[in-house]
Amino acid sequence: MTGLDPENWDELRGLGHRMLDDMIDRLATQRAGPVWRPMPDAARAALRTGLPVEPTSPEVLYDRFSDLIAPYATGNTHPGFMGWVHGGGTAVGMLAELLAGGLNANCGGRDHAPIEVEREVIRWAADMLGFPQDCSGLLVTGSSMANMIAVITASRATPDGQALRRAGVGGRRLVGYAAATAHGCIARAFDLAGLGTDALRIIPVDERHRMDLSALRAAIRADRDSGAEPFIVIGTAGTVDTGAIDDLDGIAAIARQDGLWFHVDGAFGALAMLSPDLRPALRGLERADSVAFDFHKWAQVPYDAGCILVREPGRQAAAFAQSLAYLSREDRGLAGNAPWFCDLGPDLSRGFRALKVWMTLGAYGTARMGRMVEDCCAVARHLAERVAREPLLELLAPVTLNIVCFRVRLAGMDLDALNGELVKDLHESGVAAPSTTMVGGVKAIRAAIVNHRTVPGDVDRMVDEVLRLTRLRRGVI
Ligand SMILES: *Cc1c(COP(=O)(O)O)cnc(C)c1O
């Protein structure tokens, strides 16, 4: 035996075919099973085998996968999954992962076809969002990383931004702005960029959960007056709590007037650009200096696949390339083909994420993707209408896109506790898996319709189960 290749390729081929058949069966029939089930202690314990010093056959390992892992996955491929913001994935994307794993490409750089696939996917992303074709971009783990790259790129696009790279922030008081409804990863980006979370000014929102633009203007003025350096304003296209969309055009105008970098966190909402009906709600996104979004959420690409686009060519490399000499690669041979993706973000070694994006978008086309996004929004509206009809239920926020926040209202009960417990009951029922959030200071049951498999009947089943579980609790309490 040489190296780690199998002695018997046909045996491995047989196992591979079985895995493929099983996984396709699982995806095709999952609706009949529960969304999620708690992992039994015995299964958790069985996974703790200790460091494997001696070999185990792939067949045995696959049996363990089938018994201990697959039945206890998150459930976000299931149509009843409505929690957080999780994409459902597709079988085509799964197959692309197989192919990418087989090539085992390192997409940090060099002259090979997988780099050209990522470049093409970045041009597609620019087209989808109304960005220029010569913008720069990078596939990353997710929007958390993409937003961090944007904050760092923006800070290094300020006057003396290059000195910042050598000397650190020092005495400079760089400050940025985002609405109270911005995702937690924005504050984390300020933390990791070394700016400190206090440097992120939290702007209040209006009754539609959108950034209050007069408060934004006042905050920028107050910071300038106190000698701070405002450098970035971050709008959200699809907030994680309610799906609200900031007035991106209004923010763009303020950013332009004040000389600030305008970044949009469009983690899931940016996909609404593919729908002619929904696109107008995102007006202004095409004016952003940078945008972060995920292919693994509404675009249904298997985890993980986020994306950052930066409008002005050269800005991202100026923030991340380790030296300008680093950019001048060889003129031919495998070490050519500059610029390299490793100069556009923190990672040197990078997997072939682009293939699953390329195959997913290619297989469905953006027109169908846009209709799928509209269908999700229609399911959300169906749920909101159902909630409005149910005397025990109350809608807690306007439904802008695909997120519905509601709660059970029962007189004389601690509603936050009741709704929190109901969501746990619901998870354990296996019928549906929404999550919770706080809206206007109260606990909401939050259903985000991000899965292309979810149909109106699924949200009706969720509501039926919420009502059944409520009656059960009323009987018990
Ligand atoms: C999910 C989400 C993020 C974080 O994205 P990840 O891909 O999970 O890192 C950021 N912003 C918004 C609005 C999100 O919905």
PDBQT file of the ligand as one rigid body, heavy atoms in Angstrom, charges set to zero:
ROOT
HETATM    1  C1  LIG A 501     -26.930  35.630   9.432  1.00  0.00    +0.000 C 
HETATM    2  C2  LIG A 501     -26.646  37.092   9.459  1.00  0.00    +0.000 A 
HETATM    3  C3  LIG A 501     -25.352  37.570   9.687  1.00  0.00    +0.000 A 
HETATM    4  C4  LIG A 501     -24.213  36.646  10.003  1.00  0.00    +0.000 C 
HETATM    5  O1  LIG A 501     -23.945  35.849   8.898  1.00  0.00    +0.000 OA
HETATM    6  P1  LIG A 501     -23.181  34.450   9.056  1.00  0.00    +0.000 P 
HETATM    7  O2  LIG A 501     -23.206  33.909   7.675  1.00  0.00    +0.000 OA
HETATM    8  O3  LIG A 501     -23.987  33.651  10.021  1.00  0.00    +0.000 OA
HETATM    9  O4  LIG A 501     -21.817  34.751   9.550  1.00  0.00    +0.000 OA
HETATM   10  C5  LIG A 501     -25.147  38.924   9.619  1.00  0.00    +0.000 A 
HETATM   11  N1  LIG A 501     -26.158  39.776   9.375  1.00  0.00    +0.000 NA
HETATM   12  C6  LIG A 501     -27.430  39.360   9.172  1.00  0.00    +0.000 A 
HETATM   13  C7  LIG A 501     -28.498  40.357   8.892  1.00  0.00    +0.000 C 
HETATM   14  C8  LIG A 501     -27.707  37.992   9.214  1.00  0.00    +0.000 A 
HETATM   15  O5  LIG A 501     -28.961  37.563   9.002  1.00  0.00    +0.000 OA
ENDROOT
TORSDOF 0
